[in-house]
Amino acid sequence: MSDAHNEHESLIKTPKQLIAAVAAGFLIPIICIVLLVQYVANESKSSAGSDSQTPESIAARLKPVADVGFTLKDANAPKVLQTGEAVYKAVCAACHTSGAAGAPKLGDAAGWASRISQGQATLVSNAIKGIRAMPAKGGNPDLDDVEVERAVVYLANQSGGKLKEPEVKAAPAAAAAPAANEAGAQTASATQPVTSSPSQQTQAVASAAQPAAGSSAKVDGKKVYDTACVACHGAGVAGAPKVGDKEAWAPRIKQGSATLYEHAIKGFQGKAGVMPPKGGSSASDEEVKAAVDYMADASK
């Protein structure tokens, strides 16, 4: 019986042990609560100072990965034609908003009335080919004819006209097959092993490295000027410096040939006026540089 009694005997045997047990019963929960509150508070401050775990931040970090499937473009995909308004803002606004070089302003019904009366076909033809101070396709030769017509329709209809949107005709699918077959044949012939002798291969490489006959001939800058630049630089249209005007050309020549080339090839918009890329022509970079050299030399 004494053994059973000892097994159920309390661990607290003295008053001091009782006081310590009571104190521990109060202090331990309080300490745990205080520590838990401090932990939560510190976590909140860390989250507030750094938004790295917010849904927005997580989405921003994942966006470059998630967008891969949507930003990749197929180089062989059909060109997506721009709307008339988009073409106007990108190409036409420079002149048709301010009326530079006599261009009729967007929304000017009186200025557009006589032009609209000529008919949609004439307006579109003039816009594509260029007329007076307006270069072909507004200075952007990369525009599709349909895009130019859409811009014409947008301009005219915003200025009192009622022109019809152009219809886009799909290219016949049959025409793509011969081209694909021809490309495949060329690829196959290009991948066939070379059976010529080493001496023949050396001669072929040497002949390929030589420039084509006449390729080193100097480009006639005056001819390019007469074709692409004279419309503006001959009469000083849209702030273009006239050829031979030394005073107007002096600060431009001072900038250096590299800057003049860049402005002529890429286009330039200054306080005096607007110059479209390559003067609105389809000339090569070398031809544009030759024309710039001609105009600068003639204006020194």
Secondary structure by P-SEA (a helix, b strand, c coil): caaaaaaaccccccaaaaaaaaaaaccaaaaaaaaaaaaaaaaaaaaaacccccaaaaaaaacccccccccccccccccccccaaaaaaccccccccccccccccccccccaaaaaaacaaaaaaaaaacccccccccccccccaaaaaaaaaaaaaacccccccbbbbcccaaaaaaaaaaaaaaaaaaaccccccaaaaaaaaaaaacccccccccccaaaaaaccccccccccccccccccccccaaaaaaacaaaaaaaaaabbbcccccccccccccccaaaaaaaaaaaaaacc
